[in-house]
Amino acid sequence: MKNLITRALTGILFVAVMIGGILYSPATFGLLFTIITALSVWEFTGIVNQRADVTVNRMITTMAGACLFIAFFGYAAGIDGGAVLFVPWLLSMVYLLISELYLQRESPLNNWAYSMLSQIYVALPFSLLCLLEFSDLAPTETEVPMDFSGSWMVLAIYVCLWCSDTGAYCVGSLIGRHKLFPRVSPGKSWEGSIGGVILCLIVSQVAAHYLPFLSSIEWAIFALVVVVFGTWGDLIESLLKRQMGIKDSGKILPGHGGMLDRFDSSLLAIPASVIFLYTLASL
């Protein structure tokens, strides 16, 4: 019961901070995801450093991840000279490559690989959210404020993922029999996944009514993209944890594990959503 209360309180606070940070203003969005990016990269590098043949510079890679997000934020927001903000990230990458020449570590190739993976797998997806945050998706004839449409799409990704998790857990607990991917995540079932998809599709039609800058069909496809790629993202993080022999990626969120445990699904759902929405906009 104590653990259930802890999980519930943490979950409520987590959702409140996410919704408030995303919708309140671009500044709070930027601050929120700069922190999330930095904490997630720090956690990822801590996990891979548990391998005997890996020694990633956690401080530099974490700062690089935060710099990458800030650079995308400045560029997408149209800040004068925003492209210059990519320079600190580029310098960090150059340092991580050159430093291995002098540190004489056992496996420099592993250090390079995991350092770059921390940027591509963790920092880049969060950075891509900036392309949505500052996009104008709402047509002028709707009542949805133009500068608000991007924020709603960012939030929509996470709402779809939360609904998918909720639907999958409830349905899977009740009637889950057929394992989805037993080698990686024995607890997931096909029945649960289908339940998550159905709940997301229902929520997408609610969104289509109140946020009509996408049609009902477009909202449904968007929900499917988020759920499918979010499931793959979840499985990939499960594979990482299984490879490292750990249960949770961290302990920063009481009752919920670490940052990667909470954001693993979005690491694939975000790029897929950006590709879908930009493809849709180009049609």
C-alpha positions as CSV (number, residue, x, y, z in Angstrom):
1,M,0.0,0.0,0.0
2,K,2.8,2.4,0.8
3,N,4.5,1.7,-2.5
4,L,1.2,2.2,-4.3
5,I,0.7,5.6,-2.6
6,T,4.2,6.6,-3.5
7,R,3.7,5.6,-7.1
8,A,0.4,7.5,-7.3
9,L,1.8,10.7,-5.8
10,T,4.9,10.6,-7.9
11,G,2.7,10.0,-11.0
12,I,0.4,12.9,-10.3
13,L,3.3,15.3,-9.7
14,F,5.1,14.0,-12.8
15,V,2.0,14.6,-15.0
16,A,1.3,18.0,-13.5
17,V,4.9,19.2,-14.1
18,M,4.9,17.8,-17.7
19,I,1.6,19.4,-18.6
20,G,2.4,22.7,-16.9
21,G,5.9,22.9,-18.3
22,I,4.8,22.1,-21.9
23,L,1.7,24.4,-22.1
24,Y,2.6,27.4,-19.9
25,S,5.2,29.0,-22.2
26,P,8.0,28.2,-24.6
27,A,10.4,29.2,-21.8
28,T,9.0,26.6,-19.3
29,F,9.0,24.0,-22.2
30,G,12.7,24.7,-22.8
31,L,13.7,24.6,-19.2
32,L,11.7,21.4,-18.6
33,F,13.2,19.5,-21.4
34,T,16.7,20.8,-20.9
35,I,16.6,19.3,-17.5
36,I,15.0,16.1,-18.7
37,T,17.6,15.7,-21.5
38,A,20.5,16.3,-19.1
39,L,19.2,13.9,-16.5
40,S,18.4,11.2,-19.1
41,V,21.9,11.4,-20.7
42,W,23.5,11.3,-17.2
43,E,21.5,8.3,-16.4
44,F,22.3,6.5,-19.7
45,T,26.0,7.1,-19.3
46,G,25.9,5.8,-15.7
47,I,24.2,2.6,-16.9
48,V,26.7,1.9,-19.7
49,N,29.7,2.8,-17.5
50,Q,28.8,-0.3,-15.4
51,R,30.4,-2.4,-18.2
52,A,34.0,-3.2,-17.4
53,D,35.2,-2.1,-20.9
54,V,33.4,1.3,-21.0
55,T,34.4,4.6,-19.4
56,V,32.3,7.4,-20.8
57,N,32.9,11.0,-19.6
58,R,29.5,11.5,-18.0
59,M,29.9,15.2,-17.4
60,I,30.9,16.1,-20.9
61,T,28.3,13.9,-22.6
62,T,25.6,15.3,-20.3
63,M,26.6,18.9,-21.0
64,A,26.7,18.0,-24.7
65,G,23.2,16.6,-24.6
66,A,21.9,19.8,-22.9
67,C,23.7,21.9,-25.4
68,L,22.1,20.0,-28.3
69,F,18.6,20.6,-26.9
70,I,19.3,24.3,-26.3
71,A,20.8,24.6,-29.9
72,F,17.6,23.1,-31.4
73,F,15.5,25.3,-29.2
74,G,17.3,28.5,-30.3
75,Y,17.2,27.5,-34.0
76,A,13.5,26.5,-34.0
77,A,12.5,29.6,-32.0
78,G,14.2,31.8,-34.6
79,I,16.6,33.4,-32.2
80,D,19.1,35.6,-34.0
81,G,22.3,33.6,-34.5
82,G,20.6,30.5,-33.2
83,A,22.7,28.2,-35.3
84,V,25.8,29.4,-33.4
85,L,24.4,27.5,-30.4
86,F,25.4,24.3,-32.1
87,V,29.1,25.2,-31.7
88,P,29.4,24.1,-28.0
89,W,27.9,20.7,-28.9
90,L,30.2,20.3,-31.8
91,L,33.2,21.2,-29.6
92,S,32.1,18.6,-27.0
93,M,31.9,15.9,-29.7
94,V,35.4,16.8,-31.0
95,Y,36.8,16.7,-27.4
96,L,35.3,13.3,-26.8
97,L,36.9,11.9,-29.9
98,I,40.3,13.5,-29.4
99,S,40.6,12.8,-25.7
100,E,40.7,9.1,-26.2
101,L,44.0,9.5,-28.0
102,Y,45.6,10.6,-24.7
103,L,43.6,8.8,-22.0
104,Q,45.0,5.4,-22.9
105,R,41.8,3.6,-21.9
106,E,41.2,-0.1,-22.6
107,S,38.4,0.3,-25.2
108,P,38.3,3.8,-26.8
109,L,36.0,2.5,-29.5
110,N,33.4,1.5,-26.9
111,N,33.7,4.9,-25.3
112,W,33.2,6.7,-28.6
113,A,30.3,4.5,-29.5
114,Y,28.4,5.0,-26.2
115,S,29.2,8.7,-26.1
116,M,27.7,9.2,-29.6
117,L,24.8,6.9,-28.7
118,S,23.9,9.1,-25.7
119,Q,23.4,12.0,-28.2
120,I,21.6,10.1,-30.9
121,Y,19.4,7.8,-28.8
122,V,18.7,10.2,-25.9
123,A,19.5,13.8,-26.6
124,L,18.4,14.1,-30.2
125,P,14.8,12.8,-29.8
126,F,14.1,15.4,-27.0
127,S,15.7,18.1,-29.2
128,L,13.4,17.3,-32.0
129,L,10.5,18.3,-29.8
130,C,11.6,21.9,-30.5
131,L,10.6,21.5,-34.1
132,L,7.0,20.8,-33.0
133,E,7.0,23.4,-30.2
134,F,7.6,26.2,-32.6
135,S,5.6,24.9,-35.5
136,D,2.3,26.5,-36.7
137,L,0.0,23.6,-37.3
138,A,-3.4,25.3,-36.7
139,P,-5.1,26.7,-39.8
140,T,-6.3,30.3,-39.4
141,E,-10.0,29.4,-39.5
142,T,-9.8,27.4,-36.3
143,E,-10.2,28.8,-32.8
144,V,-6.9,27.1,-31.7
145,P,-4.3,29.8,-31.1
146,M,-1.5,29.5,-33.7
147,D,1.3,29.8,-31.2
148,F,-0.3,27.0,-29.1
149,S,-0.7,24.3,-31.7
150,G,2.9,23.2,-31.4
151,S,2.7,22.9,-27.6
152,W,-0.4,20.8,-28.0
153,M,1.3,18.4,-30.4
154,V,4.2,18.0,-27.9
155,L,1.7,17.2,-25.1
156,A,-0.3,14.9,-27.5
157,I,2.7,12.6,-27.8
158,Y,2.9,12.1,-24.1
159,V,-0.8,11.8,-23.6
160,C,-0.9,9.1,-26.2
161,L,2.0,7.3,-24.5
162,W,0.3,7.6,-21.1
163,C,-3.0,6.3,-22.5
164,S,-1.1,3.4,-24.2
165,D,0.6,2.4,-21.0
166,T,-2.7,2.7,-19.0
167,G,-4.7,0.7,-21.6
168,A,-2.0,-1.9,-21.9
169,Y,-1.6,-2.4,-18.2
170,C,-5.4,-2.7,-17.5
171,V,-6.2,-5.0,-20.4
172,G,-3.0,-7.0,-20.0
173,S,-3.7,-7.5,-16.3
174,L,-7.2,-8.8,-17.0
175,I,-6.9,-10.9,-20.1
176,G,-3.3,-10.9,-21.2
177,R,-2.3,-14.4,-22.3
178,H,-0.1,-14.1,-25.4
179,K,3.3,-12.6,-24.8
180,L,4.3,-9.7,-27.1
181,F,8.1,-10.0,-26.8
182,P,9.0,-12.6,-24.0
183,R,12.7,-12.5,-24.7
184,V,12.9,-8.9,-23.8
185,S,9.9,-8.0,-21.7
186,P,7.9,-11.0,-20.4
187,G,5.2,-8.9,-18.8
188,K,3.9,-7.4,-22.1
189,S,1.1,-9.1,-23.9
190,W,-0.6,-8.7,-27.3
191,E,-3.9,-8.2,-25.6
192,G,-2.5,-5.4,-23.5
193,S,-0.9,-3.7,-26.5
194,I,-4.2,-3.9,-28.4
195,G,-6.0,-2.4,-25.4
196,G,-3.5,0.5,-25.4
197,V,-4.1,1.1,-29.1
198,I,-7.8,1.2,-28.7
199,L,-7.7,3.7,-25.7
200,C,-5.3,5.9,-27.7
201,L,-7.6,5.9,-30.7
202,I,-10.5,6.9,-28.5
203,V,-8.5,9.8,-27.0
204,S,-7.3,10.8,-30.5
205,Q,-11.0,11.4,-31.6
206,V,-11.5,13.5,-28.5
207,A,-8.5,15.5,-29.5
208,A,-9.8,15.8,-33.1
209,H,-13.0,17.5,-31.7
210,Y,-11.2,20.0,-29.5
211,L,-8.0,20.5,-31.5
212,P,-9.2,20.5,-35.1
213,F,-5.9,21.5,-36.7
214,L,-5.7,17.8,-37.6
215,S,-8.6,15.8,-39.0
216,S,-10.1,12.8,-37.3
217,I,-8.2,10.4,-39.6
218,E,-4.9,12.3,-39.1
219,W,-5.3,12.3,-35.3
220,A,-6.0,8.5,-35.5
221,I,-2.9,7.9,-37.6
222,F,-0.8,10.1,-35.3
223,A,-2.0,8.0,-32.3
224,L,-1.1,4.8,-34.1
225,V,2.4,6.1,-35.0
226,V,3.0,7.2,-31.4
227,V,1.8,3.9,-29.9
228,V,3.7,1.6,-32.3
229,F,7.0,3.4,-32.1
230,G,6.5,4.0,-28.4
231,T,6.2,0.3,-27.9
232,W,9.4,-0.3,-29.8
233,G,11.1,2.4,-27.7
234,D,9.9,0.7,-24.5
235,L,11.3,-2.7,-25.7
236,I,14.6,-1.2,-26.7
237,E,15.1,0.2,-23.2
238,S,14.0,-3.2,-21.8
239,L,16.7,-4.8,-23.9
240,L,19.3,-2.3,-22.7
241,K,18.4,-3.1,-19.0
242,R,18.4,-6.8,-19.6
243,Q,21.8,-6.6,-21.3
244,M,23.1,-4.6,-18.3
245,G,21.3,-6.9,-15.7
246,I,19.4,-4.2,-14.0
247,K,15.7,-3.8,-13.2
248,D,15.3,0.0,-13.3
249,S,17.4,2.6,-15.1
250,G,17.5,4.7,-11.9
251,K,15.8,5.8,-8.7
252,I,15.1,9.5,-9.3
253,L,11.3,9.0,-9.5
254,P,10.1,7.1,-6.4
255,G,8.1,4.1,-7.3
256,H,8.6,4.7,-11.1
257,G,12.4,4.1,-11.5
258,G,14.6,6.4,-13.5
259,M,14.2,9.0,-16.3
260,L,14.7,6.4,-19.0
261,D,12.0,4.2,-17.5
262,R,9.6,7.1,-17.9
263,F,10.8,8.5,-21.2
264,D,11.9,5.3,-23.0
265,S,8.8,5.1,-25.2
266,S,9.2,8.7,-26.3
267,L,12.7,8.3,-27.6
268,L,11.3,6.6,-30.7
269,A,7.8,8.1,-30.7
270,I,9.2,11.6,-31.0
271,P,11.2,11.2,-34.2
272,A,8.4,9.1,-35.7
273,S,5.8,11.8,-34.8
274,V,8.0,14.6,-36.2
275,I,8.5,12.7,-39.5
276,F,4.8,12.0,-39.8
277,L,3.7,15.6,-39.0
278,Y,6.3,17.2,-41.3
279,T,5.3,14.7,-44.1
280,L,1.7,15.6,-43.6
281,A,2.5,19.3,-43.7
282,S,4.3,18.9,-47.0
283,L,1.4,17.2,-48.8
